[in-house]
Amino acid sequence: MLENLTSRLSRVVKTLRGEARLTESNMADMLREVRMALLEADVALPVVRDLIGRIKEKAQGAEVIGSLTPGQALVGVVNRELADIMGGSASELNFATTPPAVILLAGLQGAGKTTTAGKLAKYIREHHKKKVLTVSADVYRPAAIKQLETVTAQAGADFFPSSADQKPVDIARDAINWAKTHYHDVLILDTAGRLGIDAAMMEEIRALHAAANPIETLFVVDAMLGQDAVNTAKAFHDALPLSGIVLTKLDGDSRGGAALSVRHITGAPIKFSGIGEKLSGLEVFHPERMAGRILGMGDIVSLVEEAQKGMDLDAAKKVADKFRSGEGFDLEDFKSQIGQMRSMGGLAGLMDKLPAQLSQAAQGADMGRAERDVRRMEGIINAMTPGERKHPDLIKAKRKQRIAKGAGVQVQEVNRLLKQFEQMQAMMKQMKKGGIAKMMRGMGRFMGGGMPGMR
């Protein structure tokens, strides 16, 4: 997301080396680069003007202190202003009302409202420990009600049935009454969308809002809309008292301008960002972390949180205990580590959150191919017997042929996996001996040339 802005600012930092302070002359080229990058990222023109003005005002005349270069000092200013224009700090859901707390989702058709309803139900259940009910007031899209029922079941929440012959307002009232009598803490109300803004749609959503009286009115917007996101946001902002925004499809081919524009246009905080179709793909939106990712600083805090969320602590403890007891590192452990990495968002998800300097080994790598290769590695290990996983030295020519046939790959792929396993095993031995520096050098070689998709 916003890779173009990241690369442009990196060039600016190099250009400004050696200057004693930030002046109007040495900032002119930089501000031009930032302005062009923002516009190319589909950020709305009023937002670009405001941001550039604020950066210029804060940065001009700033002394370059300590070991900072002017470029680095400037990036600090841009980082603070980017975070501020996206909301400054994270904003959580509000449940301060008599149950049920109604959360109304609004947005255009295709923005991902129904999937977001399922993700939100899962998030509220797991993070806030509340009893959640969902209902669909979309009586126009044939599969909408069934889709919501499916994702609600996957999220472990309760579903209130509705039908296409009902009126949306009646559906909302019935669902609220049901939630009250069955002691639900939260009701998520999924509404109908259109392919575009029209008067009938806005009148219906206003009536639905009046009937439901939601504590949260969340505008769900596709991050890939670009400039159209601004017009859509303004229309919904004029019709409804929006309390927050959910940006979806941030993992798509997005230039990311919506993240900067929508908050500025509506004044409502971006509360969540949606990634992928999995119900776990919903993150609290942290403006300061997103600003860091835009500027190539990475998002280590989110990376750690993903690790904690996706990591199987029992499995990790088991591997650690094996090291301490001297049992060694086998293919079953190797497969477990691959699974842990995939549960944290895969290679692409990890690289996206690393600072630019640390992810240089992956520059130019085909992440799609890398993910496919990782799945192939799991398939090869699955084709082995328990004895072969525990004692890889047993795997000779005939066994390799059988494993390759079982996994649907060539024997060369089995050989490559075994070589990568040996490299990982060597690193683990270094760690056991306390040779952390040697282990890190080995990991650098492994990431740079040994990992699939990065050769």
N, C-alpha and C positions, 0 to 999 in steps of 0.2 A: 504494500500500500504506500502511495506517494514516493515510490523509489526514485522518480525523477527529481523531486525536491531534495531528497537525501544526497544524490550524486552531485547536484548543482552546488549545494552548500559545502560539500567536501572540497570541491574545486575552489570555492571562495576562501575557505580556511587556508588553503595552500597559497593563494594569491596574496593574502594579507600578511604573510610572514614578514617579520623584520620591522613592521611599523610600530611606533611608540604609543600611538593612541588612535582611537577611531575618529576620523574626521569626515566632513561632508564629501571631500574628494575621494577618499579611499573607500567610502561606503556606497558611492553612487553605483559602481559596477555590481557590487554585492546586492543592493536593493533591486536592481534591474533583473538580476538572476532569480532572486526570490519571487519577484512579481511575475516573471514569465513562467516559473515553475508552478506557482499557485494557479495561474490561469490555465495552464496545460493540464493541471489536475482537476479541472472543472470546478474550482472554487468560485463562488459568485463574486462579481466585480465589486459590489459594495463591501464585502468581507475583505477582499484583497486590499482595497484602499484603506480601510480601517486598520488592518494588521500592519501594513507597510508604514502608515503614519505613526503608529504606536512604537514600532521597532526603531524608527528613525529618531523619535523623541527621546526614547530611553537610552539608545546606544551612543548618539552623537556626543563627543566630548568625554566619554567614559575612559578613565585611565586604565591602562593595561597593567595589572598588578601581578606581583610574584612571577611565576614561570609561565603565565598565560600569554599566548600570542593574541593579536587583535582579532584574528579569525575565531579563536576559541572563546574570547570574550563576547564576540558578536553572537556566536552560537548559543551562549548562555542566555543572552537577551531574547533571541528568537525562540528558544525553548520555553522560557517563562511566558512569552506572549502567546505562543501557540496553545499552551496549556490553559491560559486564561480565557482565550477566545472559544475554547471547547468546553468551558465550564469551571476550570480551576481545580476542582476536586470531585471525587466520586459522590454520587447521589443515590441513596438507597430508597427502596419502596416504603411507602407510608401505610401503616396498618392501624393508625390511631383513630378508630371508629368502632361503633357497635357492630359486631359480626352479623352478616358477612361483610368483609371489606371487598367491595366490587372493583375489579380492575377491567376497564374497557379498552380493547385493542382496536385502533382505527388505522386505515391506510388503504392504498390502492390494491386492486387485485394483482396477485403475483408478488407482492412485497414480502410474503412469508408470514402472514398473521397467524394462520392455523398452526404451522410448525412452531412458531414463537409461543403460542398458547401452551403447547405441550412442553416446550423447554422451560417456560416460566412456571408451570405446574410442578415440574420436577425440581426446579431450583428452590421454590418456596417450601416444598415438602422437606427437602434435604437440608437447606440452610436455615430455615425459620421454624421447622418442625410444626407446620400448620396443616390442618385438614382442608384440602382444596377440592372445589367442584368446578367443572367447566361446562359451558353451554355455547352452542352456535346459533347466532341470529342471522346467519347467511342463508336466506331462503331462495336465493337465485342460482347459486352454483350447485349442481346436482350432487357432487361428491363431497361438498364441504362438511356436512354434518357427519358423514361416515368417517371422513379423514380425521376430524377432531376426536371422534370416539376412539379411533385407533391409537392416535398419539397420546391421548389421555390414559388409556389402559397401559401403554408402554411406560408412561411417567408414574404410574402407581396412584393416580388420583381418581376421583369419582366424576362420572359424566351424567349430565342431565339431558335426556333425549328431547329433540324438537323435530318438527316436520315442515316441509316446504309449503304446506297450506296454512300455516300459522302466520300471524303478524309479528314482526320483530319485537315490538313493544310488549305484546302479550307473552312472548317467549321469555323476555327479560324479567317481567314481573313474576311469572310462574317459577322461574329458576331461583329468584331471590327468596320467595316464600318457602320453596323446598330447602334451600340452604339454611334458612332460619330454623325450620322445624327439625332438620337433621344435624344441626350443630356444626355446620361447616364454618371455618374461620375466613376463608377466601373464596370468592366466586370470580372466575375469569370469563369474561364475556367477549366472544369472538364475533366480529361484525362483518357485514358484507362489504366487498370492495367493487370498484368499477375499473374499467380499462383507462378511464380518464375522469377528471373532475366534472360533475354535472350538478344542477340545482336539486334534482330529486334525491341524489345521494346525500347531499349535505343536509337537506331537510329531514331525511330519515335518521341520519346519525345524530342530529340535534334532538329529535324527539326521543330517540333511544337513550341519549345521555340524560335528558330530563327525567325519564322514567326510572332509570337505574341509579341515578345520583352516585356515580362512582367516586371512590376516594382517590383513584389513580386513573388518568386518561392517557394512555400511552400511544404515541404516533409511531407506527411501524413503517420504516422506509428502507427501500433497497439502496444500498450504498453505491450500486452501479448506475443509478439514474443520472448522476452528474448534475448538470444545470437544471434538469427537470425536477430534481428533488427539492430545489428551492421554491419553485412555483407550487408544487404539491404541498409542501410544508406550510407555505403562506395561506393556502386555501383552508387547510385543516385548522391552522392557528386562528384564522378569522371566525371559523364555525364553532370551535370547541375550546374550552379552557384546558389546554394540554398541560399535563404535569410532568411529562417525560417523553423521551424518544428512545426507540430501539432501532439500532442500525443493523440490518441483516446483510448477509453475503459479503462480509468483509474479506473473505478468503477468495473471492472471485477475481476476475480480471478488472479490478476496480482502480481508478485513479484517485479515489479517496476524497474528492472534494466535498462530498456530502457531510463528512465528519466535521469539517470546518464551517460549512455554510448553514446547516440546519439549525444548530444551536444559536447562531447569530440572528437568524431570521425569526425564530419562534420565541427565543428567550427561555425555552424549556431545557432542562439539563438532559444530556445523553445518559441514560441510566444503564443500558445494556448494549452489548454488541453480539451479534449472532454469527456463528461460523459453522458451515457444513449443515448436514441434515440430521446428524445424531442429536439426541435430546440432551446430551451433555455439552453440546456446543453453544453455551450461553455464558458470557462473561460480564461481570460488572465492569462498566466503562470507567477507566481511570484516565482523565485528560492528561495528567502529568506523565503517565507511563506511555500513552499514545504519542505524546510530543517527543519523548525520548526515542521511540521506535522510528518516528518520521525523520529524526535527525541522526539516525544511525547509531544511537547510544544503546539500543537494545532495551529489553524489558525483563531484567533478571528477576525482579520480584514476582512477576506473573509466571515466569518460567519455574521458579521455586514452588509457587502455589499449584501449578499444574502437576509438578512432580509429586507433591504431597497428596494431591487429589487422585492421581492415577496410579501411584505406586502401591504395590502389594507389600506392606511392611513385613508380613510374616515370611514372604518369599525372600525379601532382602536380608532379613535376619538369618534365615537358613543358609544363604550363601556366605554371609559373614562368619557364621559359626563353623562352616566347612573350612574356611581359610585358617581360622584359629586352631582347628583340630588337625590341620595338615592333610585333609582329605583331597584337596585340590579342586580344580575347576573343570567340570565335564560339560558335555554337549547339552544336557538337560538344563544346566545353569545358563549356558549361552542362549538357549531358546527363551528362557525366562527373562533374560536381560533384553532381548529383542522385543518381547511382549510388553515389557515395562516401557520401553521407548515408544512403541506404537500407542500405548494408552495415554502417553503425554502429548499426543498430537502428531506423532510421526516425525520424520526428518525435517519436512518443510515447516512444521509447527515449531520445532526446536530452533531451527536456523532463523526463523522470522523474529524470534525474541532475543537472539544473541546480538551483542554489539557488532557493528560492521567489521571491526578489526578481527574479532574472533571467528567470524563466519567467512573469512576470505578463502579458507580451504574449500568452501563449497561454491565459490563464485564460478559461474559457468556450468555448474553441475546440473544434470537433468534430474530434478527432484521426483518427477513422475516415474522415471525409470528406476530411481533409487528405491522408491516405495515398492515398486513391483519386485525388485530384486530382494528386498527384505522379506516380502511374502513368500518368494520362492525359497529363500533360506529356511523359513519355518516349515515349508512343505517338505524339503529334503530331510530335515531332522525328524519330522513326523513319520517319514518312511523308514526310519531306522528302528531296530528292536531296542528295548530298554537296556539290554546288555551292551549294545553298540554305542548308545548314548553315554553310558557310564564308563566304557572302556573304548575310546575312539581308535586306539592302536590296533584293535581287532579288525578294523575296516580295511581290507585288502581288495585286490582286483575284482574278484567274483562278487564280494559284498557290495562294492561300489556300483557294479553293473545292476545288481538287484535293487539297490536304493534309488539309482537313477531312473530305472524303469518304473518303480513305485511312485516316484515324485513327478514323472513325466518330463524329465530333463536329460541333458547329455551328461556323460560321466565327467566331462571337464568341469561342469557346474559343481559336482560333488567334491572334486579335487579343490576347487576354489574355496568352497565353504570350509573344508578341513584346514586349508592354509590360513584362512581368516581366523578360525578358531585357535590355531596354534599361536597366532600373533596376540590374540586376546589372552590366552593362557600365559604367555610370556610376560605380558604386562602385569597380570595378577601376581605372578611370582615375584616380580620386582617390587610390587606394593607390599607383599608379605615380608620381604627382606628390608623394607624401609627405604628402598631406593625410589622415592617419589619423583625426583627430577628425571631419573632414567625412564620411569613409567610414563611421565608426561611427554617426554620426547618420543617414546614409542607410540603413544596415543596420537601425537601429531602426524607421524608417518602413517598410522592406521586410518585416521580420518582423511588425510590428504590423498592416499593412494589405494588403501585397502578396502574402504567401504564401497559397497555396490553403488553404481551410478556416479561415482566420483573419480573414476579412473581416467 
